[in-house]
Amino acid sequence: MGLMLGLDFGTGGARVGIFDLERRAILASAECGYDTRHPHPGWAEQEPADWWRALGRASRQVMEAAGYPDIIAVAAATTASTASNPSAVARARRCSALEPIT
């Protein structure tokens, strides 16, 4: 059975699903949210560490629900307000984000 792990980073959370590529069926899915802060009018900020934690939680949930199957492919998608936007995550020497993403 060919299984794909799908990752979707949206404005309000990370969604993860395990898909059977041969049967074209969803075996398991989970979503974990993260906050968006609005420190000034017209601004929106998110913490990259929140994305990472949400991805980890949702991934663990779907893998457990599906019985920890072998995955042959991974696909990722994002919306304009997360990592796919032409924005960069500035990192400190120890890999922590220097600022929230705006």
C-alpha positions as a Markdown table, in Angstrom:
| # | Residue | x | y | z |
|---|---|---|---|---|
| 1 | Met | 0.0 | 0.0 | 0.0 |
| 2 | Gly | 1.4 | 3.4 | -1.0 |
| 3 | Leu | 0.8 | 6.0 | 1.7 |
| 4 | Met | 1.4 | 9.7 | 1.6 |
| 5 | Leu | 1.7 | 12.1 | 4.5 |
| 6 | Gly | 0.1 | 15.4 | 3.6 |
| 7 | Leu | 0.9 | 18.6 | 5.5 |
| 8 | Asp | -1.2 | 21.8 | 5.2 |
| 9 | Phe | -0.2 | 24.9 | 7.0 |
| 10 | Gly | -3.2 | 27.3 | 7.0 |
| 11 | Thr | -3.8 | 30.7 | 8.5 |
| 12 | Gly | -5.1 | 29.2 | 11.7 |
| 13 | Gly | -3.4 | 25.8 | 12.0 |
| 14 | Ala | -1.6 | 22.8 | 10.7 |
| 15 | Arg | -3.5 | 19.9 | 9.2 |
| 16 | Val | -1.9 | 16.5 | 8.6 |
| 17 | Gly | -3.4 | 13.6 | 6.7 |
| 18 | Ile | -2.4 | 10.1 | 5.7 |
| 19 | Phe | -3.7 | 9.2 | 2.2 |
| 20 | Asp | -3.8 | 5.8 | 0.5 |
| 21 | Leu | -2.6 | 6.6 | -3.0 |
| 22 | Glu | -3.9 | 3.4 | -4.6 |
| 23 | Arg | -7.4 | 3.5 | -3.1 |
| 24 | Arg | -7.5 | 7.4 | -3.1 |
| 25 | Ala | -8.7 | 7.3 | 0.5 |
| 26 | Ile | -7.9 | 9.3 | 3.6 |
| 27 | Leu | -6.8 | 7.0 | 6.4 |
| 28 | Ala | -6.5 | 9.5 | 9.2 |
| 29 | Ser | -6.3 | 13.3 | 9.6 |
| 30 | Ala | -5.8 | 15.8 | 12.5 |
| 31 | Glu | -5.6 | 19.6 | 12.9 |
| 32 | Cys | -3.8 | 21.6 | 15.6 |
| 33 | Gly | -4.3 | 25.4 | 15.7 |
| 34 | Tyr | -1.9 | 28.3 | 16.4 |
| 35 | Asp | -2.5 | 31.9 | 17.3 |
| 36 | Thr | -2.3 | 35.0 | 15.1 |
| 37 | Arg | -1.6 | 38.2 | 17.0 |
| 38 | His | -2.5 | 41.7 | 15.8 |
| 39 | Pro | -0.1 | 44.1 | 17.6 |
| 40 | His | -1.0 | 47.1 | 15.4 |
| 41 | Pro | -3.8 | 47.9 | 12.9 |
| 42 | Gly | -3.2 | 46.0 | 9.7 |
| 43 | Trp | -0.5 | 43.8 | 11.2 |
| 44 | Ala | -0.7 | 40.0 | 11.8 |
| 45 | Glu | 2.1 | 38.0 | 13.4 |
| 46 | Gln | 2.6 | 34.3 | 14.0 |
| 47 | Glu | 5.4 | 32.4 | 15.8 |
| 48 | Pro | 7.3 | 29.9 | 13.6 |
| 49 | Ala | 7.8 | 27.7 | 16.7 |
| 50 | Asp | 3.9 | 27.5 | 17.0 |
| 51 | Trp | 3.8 | 26.1 | 13.4 |
| 52 | Trp | 6.4 | 23.5 | 14.4 |
| 53 | Arg | 4.6 | 22.4 | 17.6 |
| 54 | Ala | 1.3 | 22.2 | 15.7 |
| 55 | Leu | 2.9 | 20.1 | 13.0 |
| 56 | Gly | 4.4 | 17.7 | 15.6 |
| 57 | Arg | 1.1 | 17.3 | 17.5 |
| 58 | Ala | -1.0 | 16.7 | 14.4 |
| 59 | Ser | 1.6 | 14.3 | 12.9 |
| 60 | Arg | 1.7 | 12.2 | 16.0 |
| 61 | Gln | -2.0 | 12.1 | 16.2 |
| 62 | Val | -2.4 | 10.8 | 12.6 |
| 63 | Met | 0.5 | 8.3 | 12.8 |
| 64 | Glu | -1.0 | 6.8 | 16.0 |
| 65 | Ala | -4.5 | 6.7 | 14.5 |
| 66 | Ala | -3.2 | 4.9 | 11.4 |
| 67 | Gly | -1.0 | 2.5 | 13.4 |
| 68 | Tyr | 2.3 | 4.0 | 12.4 |
| 69 | Pro | 2.3 | 2.9 | 8.8 |
| 70 | Asp | 5.2 | 3.2 | 6.4 |
| 71 | Ile | 5.0 | 6.4 | 4.4 |
| 72 | Ile | 6.4 | 6.6 | 0.9 |
| 73 | Ala | 5.9 | 10.3 | 0.1 |
| 74 | Val | 5.3 | 13.6 | 1.8 |
| 75 | Ala | 3.5 | 16.6 | 0.3 |
| 76 | Ala | 3.2 | 20.1 | 1.9 |
| 77 | Ala | 1.0 | 23.1 | 1.1 |
| 78 | Thr | 0.7 | 26.5 | 2.8 |
| 79 | Thr | -1.5 | 29.6 | 2.5 |
| 80 | Ala | -0.2 | 33.1 | 1.8 |
| 81 | Ser | -0.1 | 34.0 | 5.5 |
| 82 | Thr | 2.4 | 31.3 | 6.5 |
| 83 | Ala | 5.6 | 29.9 | 5.1 |
| 84 | Ser | 4.7 | 30.1 | 1.4 |
| 85 | Asn | 4.4 | 33.9 | 1.5 |
| 86 | Pro | 7.5 | 35.6 | 0.2 |
| 87 | Ser | 8.6 | 36.0 | 3.8 |
| 88 | Ala | 11.7 | 34.7 | 5.5 |
| 89 | Val | 12.1 | 33.4 | 9.0 |
| 90 | Ala | 15.2 | 35.1 | 10.4 |
| 91 | Arg | 17.1 | 32.6 | 12.6 |
| 92 | Ala | 19.5 | 33.1 | 15.4 |
| 93 | Arg | 22.7 | 31.1 | 15.6 |
| 94 | Arg | 20.9 | 28.4 | 17.7 |
| 95 | Cys | 18.0 | 28.2 | 15.2 |
| 96 | Ser | 15.4 | 30.1 | 17.1 |
| 97 | Ala | 13.3 | 32.7 | 15.2 |
| 98 | Leu | 14.5 | 36.3 | 15.8 |
| 99 | Glu | 11.0 | 37.8 | 15.4 |
| 100 | Pro | 7.4 | 36.7 | 14.9 |
| 101 | Ile | 6.4 | 36.4 | 11.2 |
| 102 | Thr | 4.4 | 39.4 | 10.1 |
